[in-house]
Amino acid sequence: MGTVLGEMRNVPWHELQHAYGSASQVPGMLSRIAWGDGPTAEDALSDLGQWIAAPAVFDATVAAVPFLWELAATETVKDRAGVLELLAAILASGHDLHPEWTRAAHDAVVAGRPTVARLAADASSAEAEAEAEAHARARAQAQAQARQQAVRDAAVRLLAAIDGHICAACPPRAL
């Protein structure tokens, strides 16, 4: 699997649960997000969101969040904005019967605050220059800038959600 998602093999996914049962298929979804083309990544994000974020969080959610942060920080991932939106959905979700899953999932999302702050401030000028040089045609350049803006916008929304997060399962946080 290369370095992106390399630690995923160390998680006992078959012992974890998502909304529809065993989480053994979660690594495949994360891989599709990491290496799939745009539509493949979007479909995988949608499926994964239904499994680990909506309507509730699960123990598989807790295990998946660090990998979602890794994907959000990886420039080659096609739908990083979608990954950030999934992280925001996890922060907004809970599990009434398992508040410990809620707390652990929320803590895992909040732990990525430095990454989202960097993305919010930075969908960076260096990245923009590199993308601009890589795209010879104006249309391709405009698409890259739109993706960058989508990452920045999603990062700003998630940063605000992390900073304003309050729920019964989580203690108040000092920023």
ChimeraX attribute file (.defattr): number of C-alpha atoms within 10 A of each C-alpha:
attribute: neighborCount
match mode: 1-to-1
recipient: residues
	/A:1	10
	/A:2	6
	/A:3	6
	/A:4	14
	/A:5	17
	/A:6	10
	/A:7	12
	/A:8	18
	/A:9	10
	/A:10	7
	/A:11	14
	/A:12	12
	/A:13	20
	/A:14	13
	/A:15	12
	/A:16	18
	/A:17	19
	/A:18	23
	/A:19	20
	/A:20	9
	/A:21	12
	/A:22	15
	/A:23	23
	/A:24	17
	/A:25	14
	/A:26	25
	/A:27	18
	/A:28	12
	/A:29	19
	/A:30	21
	/A:31	18
	/A:32	20
	/A:33	27
	/A:34	26
	/A:35	16
	/A:36	18
	/A:37	13
	/A:38	14
	/A:39	13
	/A:40	17
	/A:41	24
	/A:42	19
	/A:43	15
	/A:44	21
	/A:45	21
	/A:46	15
	/A:47	14
	/A:48	24
	/A:49	22
	/A:50	17
	/A:51	24
	/A:52	29
	/A:53	26
	/A:54	19
	/A:55	15
	/A:56	23
	/A:57	32
	/A:58	28
	/A:59	21
	/A:60	26
	/A:61	30
	/A:62	22
	/A:63	21
	/A:64	22
	/A:65	24
	/A:66	19
	/A:67	20
	/A:68	23
	/A:69	21
	/A:70	17
	/A:71	24
	/A:72	27
	/A:73	18
	/A:74	13
	/A:75	13
	/A:76	11
	/A:77	20
	/A:78	22
	/A:79	25
	/A:80	29
	/A:81	20
	/A:82	19
	/A:83	28
	/A:84	29
	/A:85	21
	/A:86	24
	/A:87	30
	/A:88	23
	/A:89	20
	/A:90	26
	/A:91	25
	/A:92	20
	/A:93	20
	/A:94	25
	/A:95	17
	/A:96	12
	/A:97	9
	/A:98	14
	/A:99	16
	/A:100	16
	/A:101	21
	/A:102	28
	/A:103	21
	/A:104	20
	/A:105	29
	/A:106	28
	/A:107	16
	/A:108	21
	/A:109	23
	/A:110	22
	/A:111	15
	/A:112	20
	/A:113	18
	/A:114	11
	/A:115	16
	/A:116	27
	/A:117	16
	/A:118	16
	/A:119	22
	/A:120	20
	/A:121	13
	/A:122	16
	/A:123	20
	/A:124	14
	/A:125	10
	/A:126	10
	/A:127	14
	/A:128	16
	/A:129	11
	/A:130	11
	/A:131	16
	/A:132	17
	/A:133	11
	/A:134	12
	/A:135	15
	/A:136	10
	/A:137	10
	/A:138	10
	/A:139	10
	/A:140	14
	/A:141	17
	/A:142	13
	/A:143	12
	/A:144	17
	/A:145	17
	/A:146	12
	/A:147	17
	/A:148	22
	/A:149	15
	/A:150	18
	/A:151	25
	/A:152	24
	/A:153	19
	/A:154	24
	/A:155	30
	/A:156	19
	/A:157	17
	/A:158	25
	/A:159	24
	/A:160	15
	/A:161	17
	/A:162	24
	/A:163	14
	/A:164	11
	/A:165	16
	/A:166	15
	/A:167	15
	/A:168	10
	/A:169	17
	/A:170	15
	/A:171	10
	/A:172	11
	/A:173	11
	/A:174	5
	/A:175	5
